[in-house]
């Protein structure tokens, strides 16, 4: 610890209330080995599963009270005869990045060492599954495939936003964190402390050299569908489906002209789950109260492994809006937009978690 204190550090970040930071990481905590990339704008944490599923948490620097990135410190920690693989120059400018891998489960356990990085305060979860892989029951009421009463849907959405406001507002008795990284070969060090005068824990997490990962690039010009809707609608729909389902088919139809309600028009969005006990279909009506934006030039239909889609449940629990995009090859991109914690003199800012999934072959 003394040697590390004497040398300059690549990263130093601290925050008085790390619950939001923990929530972003929890949204992609469905695989243990995570790649961390440090840039002047913040952290990017990426996990991968089965070479078809990619989860990315964008932790911007405004999430922290203090964020200092010193890429030059990483050069001194590497041998001169080895390539500086952690320093990458972009096509525009000379923006540098430092990369390493960590066991994400260990990081989450360290953050929760005092039991303060759990679920959101004010949530109405009926139960919590232990040891699950992102299939936590959010406790939402039955959505009925988007056919439930619209007034009830607005009330549920307002209640959901109220819980988010409680979650992201400053709270008393929170737990702070200071995170540092001294460069290649050094651990990621966490100092977690409760209120002033309370207990303090110092954790050192082993880091590894980064390995090549699945590269899924969603190209906007190849987008075949783009839908924006409240996260509560999608979260409750997935909760309604049988967890033993094997496949989930996403069907999108062009919206009526002018996005007007047309009797007997096919739904903009339909989810079809197929399992050993049968088939379940959930329709989202052509209503701006349900679907905020729908862009779909022609009807598309792609099928995915249900267990992969269900990995999005943790991100859905803390997001207020979801963007679904599918390209012409079936690559599904789910972006979950979240409000950051409120700070004095600043309005609420937006951050997001992104999950991308390849379709099943026909």
C-alpha positions as CSV (number, residue, x, y, z in Angstrom):
1,X,0.0,0.0,0.0
2,X,2.8,2.4,0.7
3,X,4.5,1.8,-2.7
4,X,1.2,2.4,-4.4
5,X,0.6,5.6,-2.5
6,X,4.0,7.0,-3.6
7,X,3.5,6.5,-7.3
8,X,1.0,8.4,-9.5
9,X,-2.2,6.7,-10.1
10,X,-4.0,6.1,-13.4
11,X,-7.4,6.5,-11.9
12,X,-8.7,8.2,-8.8
13,X,-12.5,8.5,-8.4
14,X,-14.7,9.1,-5.3
15,X,-18.4,9.6,-4.6
16,X,-20.2,10.2,-1.4
17,X,-23.1,8.0,-2.3
18,X,-22.2,5.1,-4.6
19,X,-25.7,3.6,-4.9
20,X,-26.1,4.9,-8.5
21,X,-22.7,3.6,-9.5
22,X,-23.6,0.2,-8.1
23,X,-27.0,0.3,-9.9
24,X,-25.4,0.8,-13.2
25,X,-23.0,-2.1,-12.7
26,X,-25.9,-4.3,-11.5
27,X,-27.7,-3.7,-14.8
28,X,-25.0,-5.8,-16.6
29,X,-24.1,-8.2,-13.8
30,X,-25.0,-11.3,-15.7
31,X,-21.4,-12.4,-16.4
32,X,-18.5,-12.4,-14.0
33,X,-15.5,-11.3,-16.1
34,X,-15.9,-7.6,-17.1
35,X,-13.7,-5.3,-19.2
36,X,-13.2,-1.9,-17.8
37,X,-12.0,1.0,-20.1
38,X,-11.0,4.3,-18.5
39,X,-11.2,7.5,-20.6
40,X,-11.3,11.2,-19.7
41,X,-15.1,11.0,-20.0
42,X,-15.5,8.2,-17.4
43,X,-15.7,4.4,-17.3
44,X,-17.1,1.9,-19.7
45,X,-17.7,-1.6,-18.3
46,X,-18.5,-4.5,-20.7
47,X,-19.6,-8.1,-20.1
48,X,-20.2,-10.8,-22.6
49,X,-22.1,-14.1,-22.6
50,X,-22.0,-17.0,-25.0
51,X,-20.6,-14.8,-27.9
52,X,-24.1,-13.5,-28.6
53,X,-24.9,-11.2,-25.7
54,X,-23.1,-8.0,-24.8
55,X,-23.8,-5.7,-21.9
56,X,-22.3,-2.2,-21.5
57,X,-22.6,0.2,-18.6
58,X,-21.6,3.8,-19.4
59,X,-20.4,5.4,-16.1
60,X,-19.8,9.0,-17.1
61,X,-17.5,11.1,-15.0
62,X,-20.4,13.2,-13.6
63,X,-21.5,10.1,-11.7
64,X,-18.5,10.7,-9.3
65,X,-17.8,13.7,-7.1
66,X,-14.2,13.4,-8.0
67,X,-12.8,11.8,-11.2
68,X,-9.1,12.1,-12.2
69,X,-7.6,10.1,-15.1
70,X,-3.8,10.2,-15.6
71,X,-2.9,8.0,-18.7
72,X,0.7,9.0,-18.4
73,X,1.0,7.2,-15.1
74,X,0.2,3.9,-16.8
75,X,3.2,4.3,-19.1
76,X,5.6,4.2,-16.1
77,X,4.1,1.0,-14.8
78,X,4.7,-0.9,-18.0
79,X,8.0,-2.4,-19.2
80,X,9.6,-0.5,-22.1
81,X,9.8,-3.7,-24.3
82,X,6.0,-4.4,-24.0
83,X,3.4,-2.6,-26.1
84,X,1.3,0.0,-24.4
85,X,-1.9,-1.9,-25.2
86,X,-3.9,0.2,-22.7
87,X,-3.2,3.4,-24.5
88,X,-5.4,3.7,-27.6
89,X,-5.6,6.7,-29.9
90,X,-8.9,7.4,-31.6
91,X,-9.4,8.3,-35.2
92,X,-10.2,11.9,-34.3
93,X,-7.7,13.4,-31.8
94,X,-5.5,11.6,-29.4
95,X,-8.0,10.5,-26.8
96,X,-6.3,7.8,-24.7
97,X,-7.9,4.9,-22.8
98,X,-6.7,2.4,-20.2
99,X,-8.2,-1.1,-20.2
100,X,-8.1,-4.0,-17.8
101,X,-10.4,-6.8,-16.7
102,X,-11.9,-7.6,-13.3
103,X,-14.2,-10.1,-11.6
104,X,-17.4,-8.1,-11.6
105,X,-19.1,-10.3,-8.9
106,X,-16.2,-9.5,-6.6
107,X,-16.6,-5.8,-7.2
108,X,-20.3,-5.9,-6.4
109,X,-19.6,-7.9,-3.2
110,X,-17.1,-5.2,-2.1
111,X,-19.6,-2.4,-2.8
112,X,-22.1,-4.3,-0.7
113,X,-19.8,-5.1,2.2
114,X,-22.0,-3.0,4.5
115,X,-25.2,-4.1,2.9
116,X,-25.9,-0.7,1.5
117,X,-25.8,-1.3,-2.3
118,X,-29.0,-3.3,-2.5
119,X,-32.3,-2.6,-4.1
120,X,-33.9,0.8,-4.5
121,X,-35.6,2.4,-1.4
122,X,-39.3,2.7,-1.8
123,X,-39.5,-0.2,-4.3
124,X,-42.5,-2.5,-4.1
125,X,-40.8,-5.8,-4.8
126,X,-42.9,-8.7,-3.6
127,X,-39.9,-10.9,-3.3
128,X,-36.2,-11.1,-4.2
129,X,-34.6,-14.1,-5.8
130,X,-31.2,-15.0,-4.4
131,X,-28.5,-16.3,-6.7
132,X,-30.3,-15.3,-9.9
133,X,-28.7,-14.2,-13.1
134,X,-30.6,-11.1,-13.8
135,X,-34.1,-12.6,-13.4
136,X,-35.1,-10.7,-10.3
137,X,-38.8,-10.4,-9.8
138,X,-39.6,-6.7,-9.9
139,X,-43.0,-7.3,-8.3
140,X,-44.9,-5.4,-11.0
141,X,-48.6,-6.0,-11.5
142,X,-49.9,-7.8,-14.5
143,X,-49.6,-5.9,-17.7
144,X,-51.9,-8.1,-19.7
145,X,-49.9,-7.6,-22.9
146,X,-50.4,-3.9,-23.1
147,X,-54.2,-4.3,-22.9
148,X,-54.6,-3.1,-19.3
149,X,-56.5,0.1,-18.4
150,X,-54.7,3.2,-19.7
151,X,-55.5,5.1,-16.6
152,X,-53.9,2.4,-14.4
153,X,-50.9,2.4,-16.7
154,X,-50.4,6.2,-16.2
155,X,-50.7,5.8,-12.5
156,X,-48.2,3.0,-12.4
157,X,-45.8,5.0,-14.5
158,X,-46.1,8.0,-12.2
159,X,-45.5,5.8,-9.2
160,X,-42.5,4.3,-10.9
161,X,-41.0,7.8,-11.6
162,X,-41.7,8.7,-8.0
163,X,-39.6,5.7,-6.8
164,X,-36.8,6.7,-9.2
165,X,-36.8,10.3,-7.7
166,X,-36.4,8.8,-4.2
167,X,-33.6,6.6,-5.5
168,X,-31.6,9.3,-7.1
169,X,-32.2,12.1,-4.6
170,X,-29.5,12.7,-2.0
171,X,-30.0,10.6,1.2
172,X,-28.7,10.7,4.7
173,X,-26.6,7.9,6.1
174,X,-25.3,6.8,2.7
175,X,-22.1,4.9,2.0
176,X,-19.1,6.6,0.2
177,X,-16.5,5.0,-2.0
178,X,-13.0,5.9,-3.2
179,X,-11.6,3.9,-6.1
180,X,-8.1,4.0,-7.4
181,X,-6.0,2.1,-10.0
182,X,-2.2,2.4,-10.2
183,X,-1.7,0.8,-13.6
184,X,-0.9,-2.5,-15.2
185,X,-0.2,-5.3,-12.7
186,X,-1.8,-3.4,-9.8
187,X,-5.2,-4.2,-8.2
188,X,-8.2,-2.0,-8.3
189,X,-8.4,-0.6,-4.8
190,X,-11.7,0.4,-3.2
191,X,-12.1,2.3,0.1
192,X,-15.7,1.9,1.3
193,X,-16.8,3.9,4.3
194,X,-20.0,4.6,6.1
195,X,-20.8,7.9,7.9
196,X,-17.9,9.9,9.4
197,X,-16.5,8.0,12.3
198,X,-18.1,4.7,11.0
199,X,-16.4,1.6,9.8
200,X,-14.1,1.6,6.8
201,X,-13.2,-1.3,4.5
202,X,-10.3,-1.5,2.0
203,X,-10.6,-4.0,-0.8
204,X,-8.1,-4.9,-3.4
205,X,-9.5,-6.6,-6.6
206,X,-7.2,-8.5,-8.9
207,X,-7.0,-7.1,-12.4
208,X,-6.1,-8.9,-15.6
209,X,-4.9,-8.0,-19.1
210,X,-7.8,-7.3,-21.4
211,X,-8.8,-9.9,-23.9
212,X,-10.5,-9.5,-27.3
213,X,-14.3,-9.4,-26.9
214,X,-17.3,-9.7,-29.1
215,X,-17.7,-6.6,-31.2
216,X,-21.4,-5.8,-32.0
217,X,-21.7,-2.4,-33.7
218,X,-25.2,-1.3,-34.4
219,X,-25.3,0.8,-37.6
220,X,-28.0,3.4,-37.6
221,X,-28.4,3.3,-41.4
222,X,-29.2,-0.4,-41.2
223,X,-31.9,0.1,-38.6
224,X,-35.1,-1.8,-39.5
225,X,-37.1,-0.8,-36.3
226,X,-36.8,1.7,-33.5
227,X,-39.2,1.9,-30.6
228,X,-39.1,4.1,-27.5
229,X,-41.4,3.2,-24.6
230,X,-41.6,3.5,-20.8
231,X,-39.5,0.9,-19.1
232,X,-42.4,-0.1,-16.8
233,X,-44.4,-1.4,-19.7
234,X,-41.6,-3.7,-21.0
235,X,-40.6,-4.7,-17.5
236,X,-44.1,-5.9,-16.6
237,X,-44.6,-7.6,-19.9
238,X,-41.4,-9.7,-19.4
239,X,-42.5,-10.5,-15.9
240,X,-45.8,-11.8,-17.2
241,X,-44.1,-14.3,-19.5
242,X,-43.3,-17.8,-18.3
243,X,-39.7,-17.9,-17.2
244,X,-39.3,-21.4,-18.6
245,X,-39.9,-20.1,-22.2
246,X,-37.2,-21.0,-24.6
247,X,-37.6,-18.4,-27.4
248,X,-38.9,-14.8,-27.6
249,X,-40.0,-13.5,-31.0
250,X,-40.2,-9.7,-31.5
251,X,-42.7,-8.6,-34.2
252,X,-42.9,-5.0,-35.3
253,X,-45.4,-3.5,-37.7
254,X,-45.4,-0.1,-39.4
255,X,-47.5,2.4,-37.3
256,X,-50.7,3.8,-38.8
257,X,-50.4,7.0,-40.9
258,X,-49.9,9.9,-38.5
259,X,-49.6,7.5,-35.6
260,X,-53.4,7.6,-35.3
261,X,-55.4,4.9,-33.7
262,X,-57.0,2.7,-36.4
263,X,-59.4,0.0,-35.5
264,X,-58.2,-3.6,-36.3
265,X,-54.7,-2.3,-37.2
266,X,-51.9,-4.7,-36.2
267,X,-50.1,-3.7,-33.0
268,X,-46.8,-1.8,-33.4
269,X,-45.1,-4.3,-31.1
270,X,-45.8,-7.9,-30.3
271,X,-43.9,-10.3,-28.1
272,X,-44.3,-14.0,-28.6
273,X,-42.8,-16.4,-26.1
274,X,-42.6,-20.1,-26.9
275,X,-41.9,-22.7,-24.3
276,X,-42.7,-26.3,-23.4
277,X,-46.1,-25.3,-22.0
278,X,-47.2,-23.4,-25.0
279,X,-47.1,-20.0,-26.6
280,X,-47.9,-16.6,-25.1
281,X,-48.4,-13.4,-27.1
282,X,-48.4,-9.9,-25.7
283,X,-49.5,-6.9,-27.8
284,X,-48.6,-3.3,-27.3
285,X,-51.5,-1.1,-28.6
286,X,-50.9,1.8,-31.1
287,X,-51.1,4.4,-28.3
288,X,-48.7,7.2,-27.5
289,X,-49.3,6.5,-23.8
290,X,-47.7,3.1,-24.3
291,X,-45.3,3.6,-27.2
292,X,-43.7,7.0,-27.4
293,X,-42.0,6.5,-30.8
294,X,-42.3,3.8,-33.4
295,X,-40.3,3.8,-36.6
296,X,-40.7,0.7,-38.7
297,X,-40.9,1.0,-42.5
298,X,-42.1,-2.7,-43.0
299,X,-43.1,-5.6,-40.8
300,X,-40.1,-7.4,-39.3
301,X,-39.8,-10.5,-37.1
302,X,-36.8,-11.9,-35.3
303,X,-36.4,-14.6,-32.6
304,X,-34.0,-14.6,-29.7
305,X,-33.2,-16.9,-26.8
306,X,-35.5,-15.9,-24.0
307,X,-32.8,-16.4,-21.3
308,X,-30.7,-13.8,-23.1
309,X,-33.5,-11.2,-23.2
310,X,-34.3,-11.8,-19.6
311,X,-30.8,-10.6,-18.7
312,X,-32.2,-7.1,-19.2
313,X,-34.5,-7.2,-16.2
314,X,-32.0,-5.7,-13.8
315,X,-31.5,-2.7,-16.0
316,X,-35.2,-2.4,-16.6
317,X,-35.8,-2.1,-12.8
318,X,-33.9,1.2,-12.5
319,X,-34.6,2.8,-15.9
320,X,-37.4,5.0,-16.8
321,X,-37.3,4.8,-20.6
322,X,-36.2,2.0,-23.0
323,X,-35.1,2.3,-26.7
324,X,-35.5,-0.9,-28.7
325,X,-33.6,-1.1,-32.1
326,X,-33.3,-3.9,-34.5
327,X,-31.2,-3.8,-37.7
328,X,-31.9,-5.7,-40.9
329,X,-29.8,-8.7,-39.7
330,X,-31.7,-9.0,-36.5
331,X,-29.1,-7.5,-34.1
332,X,-31.2,-6.2,-31.1
333,X,-30.0,-3.2,-29.2
334,X,-31.7,-2.3,-26.0
335,X,-30.8,1.0,-24.4
336,X,-32.1,1.7,-20.9
337,X,-32.1,5.4,-20.0
338,X,-31.6,6.4,-16.4
339,X,-31.6,9.6,-14.4
340,X,-28.5,10.4,-12.5
341,X,-28.5,11.5,-8.9
342,X,-29.4,15.2,-8.4
343,X,-26.8,17.6,-7.4
344,X,-27.0,21.2,-6.1
345,X,-27.3,23.7,-8.9
346,X,-27.6,21.0,-11.6
347,X,-30.5,19.4,-13.3
348,X,-31.0,15.7,-13.6
349,X,-28.6,14.2,-16.3
350,X,-29.1,11.0,-18.3
351,X,-27.0,7.9,-18.4
352,X,-27.8,4.5,-19.8
353,X,-27.0,0.8,-19.9
354,X,-27.0,-1.0,-23.2
355,X,-27.5,-4.7,-24.0
356,X,-27.1,-6.1,-27.5
357,X,-28.1,-9.6,-28.6
358,X,-27.8,-11.6,-31.8
359,X,-30.9,-13.4,-33.1
360,X,-31.3,-17.2,-33.3
361,X,-30.7,-18.6,-36.8
362,X,-33.8,-19.7,-38.8
